[in-house]
Amino acid sequence: MLSPVTLDKTDTCLTYVLKRRGLDSKLCTYQTFHEFFNQYQYARYKKKMQIGDIVLWDKNIKWEWLPWSINGGVGITWKSTPVGFHFAIYEGDGMFTDCSRTVVPPHPTLRLRKINELQKNPDWVLVLDELNQTELSNNGSSI
């Protein structure tokens, strides 16, 4: 159910959990993940968690205007972007892994941690929607 992952320089917490789950890292974005996953409150779902479930912290989300793209004429486009999300994947036995970006050096790093050792529990558990799981299986994507 879990796939081996070697991080790329541009990986984020979201691309990592998608890859670890065996999904295409471009399956969804921070704005569209809710279209592919069912969201359950962590406090109510934590005893039902299975290996490969994705956990999400989003209570500290805020929207910031960030320079997002550049056109051919050196015009930079700004975009209102959510910041404050963090995704991790449940590995079993109360453990999860996540990808975090460091400032120095500016690269992603992996962490393996116990949920009960954190200062803050996740807010949500994300489970791949059954319709999406069936469609991805029919299209040859790994689930």
Contacts in CASP RR format, 6 or more apart in sequence:
PFRMAT RR
TARGET T0000
AUTHOR 0000-0000-0000
METHOD contacts of the structure
MODEL  1
MLSPVTLDKTDTCLTYVLKRRGLDSKLCTYQTFHEFFNQYQYARYKKKMQ
IGDIVLWDKNIKWEWLPWSINGGVGITWKSTPVGFHFAIYEGDGMFTDCS
RTVVPPHPTLRLRKINELQKNPDWVLVLDELNQTELSNNGSSI
1 21 0 8 1.000
1 51 0 8 1.000
1 52 0 8 1.000
1 143 0 8 1.000
2 20 0 8 1.000
2 21 0 8 1.000
2 22 0 8 1.000
2 51 0 8 1.000
2 52 0 8 1.000
2 89 0 8 1.000
2 91 0 8 1.000
3 19 0 8 1.000
3 20 0 8 1.000
3 21 0 8 1.000
3 22 0 8 1.000
3 142 0 8 1.000
5 16 0 8 1.000
5 19 0 8 1.000
5 20 0 8 1.000
7 16 0 8 1.000
7 99 0 8 1.000
7 107 0 8 1.000
7 108 0 8 1.000
7 109 0 8 1.000
7 110 0 8 1.000
8 15 0 8 1.000
8 108 0 8 1.000
9 107 0 8 1.000
9 108 0 8 1.000
10 108 0 8 1.000
11 19 0 8 1.000
11 25 0 8 1.000
11 99 0 8 1.000
11 108 0 8 1.000
12 99 0 8 1.000
12 101 0 8 1.000
12 108 0 8 1.000
13 85 0 8 1.000
13 86 0 8 1.000
13 87 0 8 1.000
13 88 0 8 1.000
13 98 0 8 1.000
13 99 0 8 1.000
13 100 0 8 1.000
14 28 0 8 1.000
14 29 0 8 1.000
14 30 0 8 1.000
14 33 0 8 1.000
14 85 0 8 1.000
14 87 0 8 1.000
15 25 0 8 1.000
15 99 0 8 1.000
16 87 0 8 1.000
16 89 0 8 1.000
16 97 0 8 1.000
16 98 0 8 1.000
16 99 0 8 1.000
16 108 0 8 1.000
16 110 0 8 1.000
17 54 0 8 1.000
17 87 0 8 1.000
17 88 0 8 1.000
17 89 0 8 1.000
17 98 0 8 1.000
17 99 0 8 1.000
18 24 0 8 1.000
18 25 0 8 1.000
18 27 0 8 1.000
18 28 0 8 1.000
19 25 0 8 1.000
20 52 0 8 1.000
20 89 0 8 1.000
20 97 0 8 1.000
21 52 0 8 1.000
21 54 0 8 1.000
21 89 0 8 1.000
21 128 0 8 1.000
21 143 0 8 1.000
22 141 0 8 1.000
22 142 0 8 1.000
22 143 0 8 1.000
23 128 0 8 1.000
23 136 0 8 1.000
23 141 0 8 1.000
23 142 0 8 1.000
23 143 0 8 1.000
24 141 0 8 1.000
27 36 0 8 1.000
28 35 0 8 1.000
28 36 0 8 1.000
28 37 0 8 1.000
30 81 0 8 1.000
30 82 0 8 1.000
30 85 0 8 1.000
31 82 0 8 1.000
33 126 0 8 1.000
36 128 0 8 1.000
36 129 0 8 1.000
36 132 0 8 1.000
37 54 0 8 1.000
37 126 0 8 1.000
37 127 0 8 1.000
37 128 0 8 1.000
37 129 0 8 1.000
37 132 0 8 1.000
38 126 0 8 1.000
38 127 0 8 1.000
38 128 0 8 1.000
38 129 0 8 1.000
39 56 0 8 1.000
39 124 0 8 1.000
39 125 0 8 1.000
39 126 0 8 1.000
40 124 0 8 1.000
40 125 0 8 1.000
40 126 0 8 1.000
40 127 0 8 1.000
41 123 0 8 1.000
41 124 0 8 1.000
41 125 0 8 1.000
42 55 0 8 1.000
42 121 0 8 1.000
42 122 0 8 1.000
42 123 0 8 1.000
42 124 0 8 1.000
42 125 0 8 1.000
43 121 0 8 1.000
45 125 0 8 1.000
46 121 0 8 1.000
46 125 0 8 1.000
49 55 0 8 1.000
49 90 0 8 1.000
49 92 0 8 1.000
49 125 0 8 1.000
50 90 0 8 1.000
51 90 0 8 1.000
51 91 0 8 1.000
51 92 0 8 1.000
52 89 0 8 1.000
52 90 0 8 1.000
52 91 0 8 1.000
53 89 0 8 1.000
53 90 0 8 1.000
53 125 0 8 1.000
53 126 0 8 1.000
53 127 0 8 1.000
54 87 0 8 1.000
54 88 0 8 1.000
54 89 0 8 1.000
54 90 0 8 1.000
54 125 0 8 1.000
54 126 0 8 1.000
54 127 0 8 1.000
55 87 0 8 1.000
55 88 0 8 1.000
55 89 0 8 1.000
55 90 0 8 1.000
55 96 0 8 1.000
55 115 0 8 1.000
55 122 0 8 1.000
55 124 0 8 1.000
55 125 0 8 1.000
55 126 0 8 1.000
56 85 0 8 1.000
56 86 0 8 1.000
56 87 0 8 1.000
56 88 0 8 1.000
56 122 0 8 1.000
56 123 0 8 1.000
56 124 0 8 1.000
56 125 0 8 1.000
56 126 0 8 1.000
57 84 0 8 1.000
57 85 0 8 1.000
57 86 0 8 1.000
57 120 0 8 1.000
57 122 0 8 1.000
57 123 0 8 1.000
58 84 0 8 1.000
58 85 0 8 1.000
58 86 0 8 1.000
58 123 0 8 1.000
58 124 0 8 1.000
59 123 0 8 1.000
60 84 0 8 1.000
61 82 0 8 1.000
61 83 0 8 1.000
61 84 0 8 1.000
61 85 0 8 1.000
62 82 0 8 1.000
62 83 0 8 1.000
62 84 0 8 1.000
63 80 0 8 1.000
63 81 0 8 1.000
63 82 0 8 1.000
63 83 0 8 1.000
64 80 0 8 1.000
64 81 0 8 1.000
64 83 0 8 1.000
65 78 0 8 1.000
65 79 0 8 1.000
65 80 0 8 1.000
65 81 0 8 1.000
66 78 0 8 1.000
66 79 0 8 1.000
66 81 0 8 1.000
67 76 0 8 1.000
67 77 0 8 1.000
67 78 0 8 1.000
68 76 0 8 1.000
68 77 0 8 1.000
68 78 0 8 1.000
68 79 0 8 1.000
68 81 0 8 1.000
69 76 0 8 1.000
69 77 0 8 1.000
69 79 0 8 1.000
70 76 0 8 1.000
70 77 0 8 1.000
71 77 0 8 1.000
86 98 0 8 1.000
87 98 0 8 1.000
87 126 0 8 1.000
88 96 0 8 1.000
88 97 0 8 1.000
88 98 0 8 1.000
88 122 0 8 1.000
89 96 0 8 1.000
89 97 0 8 1.000
89 98 0 8 1.000
90 96 0 8 1.000
90 125 0 8 1.000
91 97 0 8 1.000
91 112 0 8 1.000
94 114 0 8 1.000
94 115 0 8 1.000
94 116 0 8 1.000
95 112 0 8 1.000
95 113 0 8 1.000
95 114 0 8 1.000
95 115 0 8 1.000
96 112 0 8 1.000
96 113 0 8 1.000
96 115 0 8 1.000
97 110 0 8 1.000
97 111 0 8 1.000
97 112 0 8 1.000
97 113 0 8 1.000
98 110 0 8 1.000
98 111 0 8 1.000
98 113 0 8 1.000
99 108 0 8 1.000
99 109 0 8 1.000
99 110 0 8 1.000
99 111 0 8 1.000
100 108 0 8 1.000
100 109 0 8 1.000
100 111 0 8 1.000
101 107 0 8 1.000
101 108 0 8 1.000
101 109 0 8 1.000
102 108 0 8 1.000
102 109 0 8 1.000
115 121 0 8 1.000
115 122 0 8 1.000
128 136 0 8 1.000
128 143 0 8 1.000
133 143 0 8 1.000
136 143 0 8 1.000
137 143 0 8 1.000
END
